[in-house]
Amino acid sequence: MALTELHLRFVYVQNVRRSQTDRAVEAGACFPRTALAWTRRRNGARKEFQFGFTDGSWGTLLVPQEREFLTLFPVTLTHKERIP
């Protein structure tokens, strides 16, 4: 995920095999930060979070650094809390 002051962009990085040295990276969807309605931990799993948008759509993301994610999104819901 790439986060700026105004936008949130998903970035896809393909898993690589040990014998490969390059990683394929592809830019994904980009949204204004104001479109993000909520974030929530997924089923108590570490590093897996759900994003909800103002239009009702949502998605799940595996993040590399849980602590950094929670710093950027401090009001992240637990997996037991209801989605607003």
One Martini backbone bead per residue (centre of mass of N, CA, C, O) as a GRO file, in nm:
protein
   84
    1MET     BB    1   0.097   0.036   0.022
    2ALA     BB    2   0.022   0.371  -0.072
    3LEU     BB    3   0.067   0.675   0.119
    4THR     BB    4  -0.087   0.983   0.126
    5GLU     BB    5  -0.245   1.266   0.205
    6LEU     BB    6  -0.477   1.199  -0.042
    7HIS     BB    7  -0.387   0.887  -0.095
    8LEU     BB    8  -0.472   0.540  -0.189
    9ARG     BB    9  -0.251   0.272  -0.288
   10PHE     BB   10  -0.232  -0.021  -0.450
   11VAL     BB   11   0.028  -0.277  -0.429
   12TYR     BB   12   0.165  -0.535  -0.627
   13VAL     BB   13   0.346  -0.829  -0.510
   14GLN     BB   14   0.510  -1.084  -0.617
   15ASN     BB   15   0.594  -1.384  -0.559
   16VAL     BB   16   0.906  -1.548  -0.503
   17ARG     BB   17   1.155  -1.737  -0.580
   18ARG     BB   18   1.467  -1.814  -0.476
   19SER     BB   19   1.587  -1.810  -0.782
   20GLN     BB   20   1.483  -1.527  -0.784
   21THR     BB   21   1.549  -1.159  -0.809
   22ASP     BB   22   1.282  -1.056  -0.915
   23ARG     BB   23   1.006  -0.824  -0.893
   24ALA     BB   24   0.673  -0.783  -0.942
   25VAL     BB   25   0.518  -0.462  -0.996
   26GLU     BB   26   0.182  -0.328  -0.932
   27ALA     BB   27  -0.047  -0.100  -0.986
   28GLY     BB   28  -0.336  -0.010  -0.838
   29ALA     BB   29  -0.570   0.117  -0.689
   30CYS     BB   30  -0.710   0.453  -0.646
   31PHE     BB   31  -0.778   0.665  -0.357
   32PRO     BB   32  -0.923   0.868  -0.166
   33ARG     BB   33  -0.901   0.906   0.169
   34THR     BB   34  -1.209   0.990   0.204
   35ALA     BB   35  -1.313   0.689   0.113
   36LEU     BB   36  -1.229   0.595   0.390
   37ALA     BB   37  -1.416   0.448   0.660
   38TRP     BB   38  -1.248   0.173   0.740
   39THR     BB   39  -1.070  -0.043   0.974
   40ARG     BB   40  -0.983  -0.404   1.007
   41ARG     BB   41  -0.928  -0.678   1.157
   42ARG     BB   42  -0.876  -1.015   1.055
   43ASN     BB   43  -0.962  -1.263   1.261
   44GLY     BB   44  -0.694  -1.188   1.436
   45ALA     BB   45  -0.490  -1.155   1.227
   46ARG     BB   46  -0.185  -1.105   1.131
   47LYS     BB   47  -0.149  -0.862   0.878
   48GLU     BB   48  -0.472  -0.855   0.849
   49PHE     BB   49  -0.679  -0.629   0.659
   50GLN     BB   50  -0.960  -0.418   0.641
   51PHE     BB   51  -1.134  -0.223   0.392
   52GLY     BB   52  -1.356   0.059   0.395
   53PHE     BB   53  -1.595   0.222   0.194
   54THR     BB   54  -1.835   0.464   0.123
   55ASP     BB   55  -1.969   0.260  -0.108
   56GLY     BB   56  -1.932  -0.046   0.048
   57SER     BB   57  -1.670  -0.136  -0.014
   58TRP     BB   58  -1.415  -0.405   0.011
   59GLY     BB   59  -1.100  -0.530   0.161
   60THR     BB   60  -0.803  -0.730   0.168
   61LEU     BB   61  -0.484  -0.702   0.353
   62LEU     BB   62  -0.141  -0.763   0.337
   63VAL     BB   63   0.097  -0.658   0.565
   64PRO     BB   64   0.430  -0.611   0.651
   65GLN     BB   65   0.359  -0.384   0.892
   66GLU     BB   66   0.168  -0.367   1.163
   67ARG     BB   67   0.269  -0.123   1.329
   68GLU     BB   68   0.260   0.084   1.097
   69PHE     BB   69  -0.036   0.059   1.032
   70LEU     BB   70  -0.142   0.144   1.322
   71THR     BB   71  -0.017   0.426   1.302
   72LEU     BB   72  -0.181   0.518   1.041
   73PHE     BB   73  -0.443   0.340   1.179
   74PRO     BB   74  -0.555   0.392   1.499
   75VAL     BB   75  -0.887   0.310   1.445
   76THR     BB   76  -0.872   0.017   1.434
   77LEU     BB   77  -1.049  -0.255   1.432
   78THR     BB   78  -1.155  -0.526   1.552
   79HIS     BB   79  -1.289  -0.839   1.473
   80LYS     BB   80  -1.538  -0.788   1.688
   81GLU     BB   81  -1.619  -0.540   1.559
   82ARG     BB   82  -1.835  -0.347   1.415
   83ILE     BB   83  -1.932  -0.223   1.127
   84PRO     BB   84  -2.023   0.109   1.050
   0.00000   0.00000   0.00000
